[in-house]
Amino acid sequence: MQQMMMDQQKKFYVAMAMYGALGLLIWLTIDNIPLPFTAVHLTLRQLTLGILGVFVLQTVLHWRVGKMREGATKRFFKDRLD
């Protein structure tokens, strides 16, 4: 169980590092061109980084829910064994 938790944590940190690398590549390679079809001032770089941010948020929330479920499962079995 402890080994599985460490594997999940490592995967999370690798995913965050990859998201950071993708964000850096987006910042360096995509021009800051304004998009003509938006009512507010929005650039291609901002849109792309926003989409990446949605994936980062989804990953963080999924990781947190997994940790909370794991803690609830441990408490459930601990109560049953006592």
C-alpha positions as CSV (number, residue, x, y, z in Angstrom):
1,M,0.0,0.0,0.0
2,Q,2.8,2.4,0.9
3,Q,4.7,1.6,-2.3
4,M,1.5,2.3,-4.4
5,M,1.1,5.7,-2.7
6,M,4.8,6.6,-3.5
7,D,4.2,5.6,-7.1
8,Q,1.2,7.8,-7.3
9,Q,3.1,10.7,-5.8
10,K,6.0,10.3,-8.2
11,K,3.5,10.2,-11.1
12,F,1.9,13.4,-9.9
13,Y,5.3,15.2,-9.6
14,V,6.3,14.0,-13.0
15,A,3.0,15.2,-14.5
16,M,3.5,18.6,-12.8
17,A,7.0,18.9,-14.2
18,M,5.7,18.0,-17.7
19,Y,3.0,20.6,-17.5
20,G,5.6,23.1,-16.4
21,A,7.8,22.2,-19.4
22,L,4.8,22.4,-21.7
23,G,3.9,25.8,-20.3
24,L,7.4,27.0,-20.9
25,L,7.4,25.7,-24.5
26,I,4.0,27.4,-25.1
27,W,5.4,30.7,-23.7
28,L,8.5,30.6,-25.8
29,T,7.1,29.3,-29.1
30,I,3.5,30.7,-29.5
31,D,3.3,34.4,-30.5
32,N,1.3,36.8,-28.5
33,I,-1.2,37.4,-31.3
34,P,-4.6,38.8,-30.4
35,L,-7.5,36.6,-31.4
36,P,-10.0,38.5,-33.7
37,F,-13.1,36.6,-32.7
38,T,-13.1,37.4,-29.0
39,A,-15.0,40.3,-27.4
40,V,-12.3,40.7,-24.7
41,H,-8.6,41.1,-25.4
42,L,-7.4,37.5,-25.6
43,T,-4.2,36.3,-27.2
44,L,-3.4,32.9,-28.7
45,R,-0.8,32.4,-26.0
46,Q,-3.3,33.2,-23.2
47,L,-5.8,30.8,-24.7
48,T,-3.3,28.0,-25.0
49,L,-2.0,28.5,-21.4
50,G,-5.6,28.6,-20.1
51,I,-6.4,25.2,-21.7
52,L,-3.2,23.8,-20.2
53,G,-4.2,25.3,-16.9
54,V,-7.5,23.4,-17.1
55,F,-5.6,20.1,-17.4
56,V,-3.3,21.1,-14.5
57,L,-6.4,21.8,-12.3
58,Q,-8.0,18.5,-13.3
59,T,-4.8,16.6,-12.4
60,V,-4.4,18.3,-9.1
61,L,-8.0,17.7,-8.1
62,H,-7.8,14.1,-9.2
63,W,-4.7,13.6,-7.0
64,R,-6.3,15.3,-4.0
65,V,-9.5,13.2,-4.3
66,G,-7.3,10.1,-4.5
67,K,-5.5,11.0,-1.3
68,M,-8.7,11.8,0.5
69,R,-10.3,8.4,-0.6
70,E,-7.1,6.6,0.5
71,G,-7.3,8.2,4.0
72,A,-11.0,7.4,4.3
73,T,-10.3,3.8,3.4
74,K,-7.6,3.5,6.0
75,R,-9.9,5.0,8.6
76,F,-12.7,2.6,7.6
77,F,-10.5,-0.5,7.9
78,K,-8.9,0.7,11.1
79,D,-12.3,1.2,12.7
80,R,-13.3,-2.3,11.6
81,L,-10.2,-3.9,13.0
82,D,-10.4,-2.2,16.4
